[in-house]
Amino acid sequence: MAKKKRPPATRAAARTSKPAAAAPAAPPSTGPRRDARPYVYVALDLVFAAVYAVVVTKLAPNRHAWAQTLLLGLPVAAFLMGAGTLVARLGRGTPWARRAWWLAIGGAALQILLTVVLLGLLLASAAFLSGVYGAFGKAAASGMLAAAAIIVEIVGLLPVFQLSYLLGRGGRRAFGLTPRQAAA
């Protein structure tokens, strides 16, 4: 009885005369992967809160009480986001973790609201300058519009991204909350 020669399983095996090596063993599972995003958001929130506080109180204080109060809302909102995220992550699965999660959501919503108000005030100032002071006012208005773009980047993006994370599936899972039910 003659033995039949079996064809090689892969092209690589066809090119070599050596038998194919066994597949490498999978590394042992270390359990579920930890999500580092809550700690990144906490660090960013606390750094931004400190920077906002220094800028509002030391570098650019406002002589109008209402405007200074509005600007002081920025470090408060950033601190609320950071504190809520940290407490919710450390207390994962406890009853007060959900309250802290809501605190972080409230801080993010407050900062988004403050960003919209600041943008409205800057755009109203730009419109006033452009309408009243002619060509010089138009130049100053373009500076105000540049400031509005910077405000969106410096003040508005962090709470938008963090709120998206907190309300998403990954954020709810990281804080030990049940996922949202799909609409029927």
C-alpha positions in Angstrom: 0.0 0.0 0.0 1.4 3.3 -1.1 1.1 6.3 1.2 -0.6 9.3 -0.2 1.2 12.6 0.3 -1.1 15.2 1.9 -1.0 18.8 0.5 0.4 21.5 2.9 -2.2 23.5 4.8 -0.8 26.9 4.0 1.3 28.6 1.4 4.1 29.2 3.9 4.2 25.4 4.7 4.3 24.7 1.0 7.5 26.8 0.5 9.4 25.1 3.4 10.2 21.5 3.9 9.9 21.9 7.7 6.7 21.1 9.4 4.5 24.0 10.5 5.2 25.3 14.0 2.4 25.1 16.5 0.5 28.3 17.3 1.8 30.2 20.3 -0.1 29.7 23.5 -2.4 32.6 24.4 -1.2 34.6 27.4 -3.1 33.9 30.6 -6.1 36.1 31.1 -5.6 38.9 33.7 -9.3 39.6 34.1 -11.3 42.5 32.8 -9.2 45.5 31.5 -9.4 48.6 33.7 -10.7 51.7 32.2 -8.2 54.6 32.8 -10.5 57.3 31.5 -12.1 58.2 34.8 -8.7 59.0 36.3 -7.7 60.9 33.2 -10.9 63.0 33.4 -10.3 63.6 37.1 -6.8 64.8 36.5 -7.9 67.1 33.6 -10.8 68.5 35.6 -8.7 69.4 38.6 -5.9 70.9 36.5 -8.4 73.0 34.6 -10.2 74.0 37.8 -6.9 75.3 39.2 -6.0 77.1 36.0 -9.4 78.7 35.7 -9.2 79.8 39.4 -5.8 81.4 38.9 -6.8 83.1 35.7 -10.1 84.4 37.0 -8.8 85.6 40.4 -5.2 86.7 39.7 -4.6 87.2 36.0 -7.9 88.6 34.7 -10.2 89.7 37.6 -13.3 91.5 36.6 -14.6 94.7 38.3 -18.2 93.8 37.7 -19.6 91.5 40.4 -22.0 89.7 38.1 -19.2 89.0 35.5 -16.8 87.9 38.2 -19.4 85.5 39.6 -20.1 84.1 36.2 -16.3 83.5 35.6 -15.9 82.0 39.1 -18.5 79.4 38.0 -15.9 77.9 35.7 -13.5 76.5 38.3 -16.5 75.5 40.5 -18.0 73.5 37.6 -14.7 71.9 36.7 -14.1 71.0 40.4 -17.6 69.4 40.6 -16.9 67.4 37.5 -13.6 66.1 38.9 -14.9 65.4 42.4 -18.0 63.7 41.2 -16.0 61.5 38.8 -13.5 60.6 41.4 -16.0 59.7 44.1 -18.2 57.8 41.7 -15.2 55.7 40.5 -13.7 55.0 43.9 -17.2 54.1 45.3 -18.1 51.9 42.4 -21.2 49.9 43.1 -22.1 51.8 46.3 -25.3 53.8 46.7 -23.4 57.1 46.9 -21.6 56.4 43.6 -24.8 57.2 41.7 -25.1 60.5 43.5 -21.5 61.4 42.7 -22.1 60.4 39.1 -25.0 62.8 38.9 -22.8 65.5 40.5 -20.3 65.0 37.7 -23.0 65.2 35.1 -24.3 68.4 36.8 -20.9 70.0 36.8 -20.4 69.2 33.1 -23.9 70.6 32.3 -23.1 73.7 34.3 -19.8 74.3 32.5 -21.5 73.8 29.1 -24.2 76.4 30.2 -21.5 78.8 31.3 -19.7 78.3 28.0 -22.9 79.2 26.1 -23.5 82.3 28.2 -19.9 83.4 27.7 -20.2 82.9 24.0 -23.4 84.9 23.9 -21.8 87.8 25.8 -18.7 87.8 23.6 -20.8 87.7 20.4 -23.0 90.5 21.7 -19.9 92.6 22.4 -18.6 91.9 18.9 -21.8 93.0 17.4 -21.8 96.2 19.4 -18.2 97.0 18.6 -18.8 96.3 14.9 -21.9 98.4 14.7 -20.8 101.4 16.7 -17.2 102.0 16.0 -16.9 101.5 12.3 -13.7 100.0 10.8 -12.0 100.0 14.2 -15.0 98.2 15.7 -14.9 95.6 12.9 -11.2 94.9 13.8 -12.0 94.6 17.5 -15.0 92.4 16.6 -12.8 90.0 14.7 -10.6 89.8 17.9 -13.8 89.0 19.9 -14.7 86.2 17.4 -11.2 84.8 17.8 -11.7 84.9 21.6 -15.0 83.1 21.2 -13.3 80.3 19.2 -10.7 80.0 21.9 -13.3 79.9 24.7 -15.0 77.0 22.9 -11.7 75.0 22.8 -10.5 75.9 26.3 -13.8 75.9 28.3 -16.3 73.9 26.2 -14.7 70.8 24.9 -13.7 69.0 28.1 -17.2 69.0 29.6 -18.7 67.9 26.3 -16.3 64.9 26.0 -16.7 64.0 29.7 -20.5 64.2 29.5 -20.5 62.0 26.5 -18.3 59.5 28.4 -20.4 59.6 31.6 -23.7 59.0 29.8 -22.3 56.4 27.4 -22.1 52.6 27.9 -18.4 52.7 28.9 -18.9 55.4 31.5 -21.9 53.7 33.1 -20.0 50.4 33.2 -16.9 52.0 34.7 -19.0 53.5 37.6 -20.9 50.3 38.2 -24.3 51.6 36.9 -26.8 49.6 35.0 -26.8 50.3 31.2 -29.6 52.4 29.8 -32.6 50.5 28.5 -33.1 50.8 24.8 -36.3 52.6 23.7 -39.0 50.2 22.6 
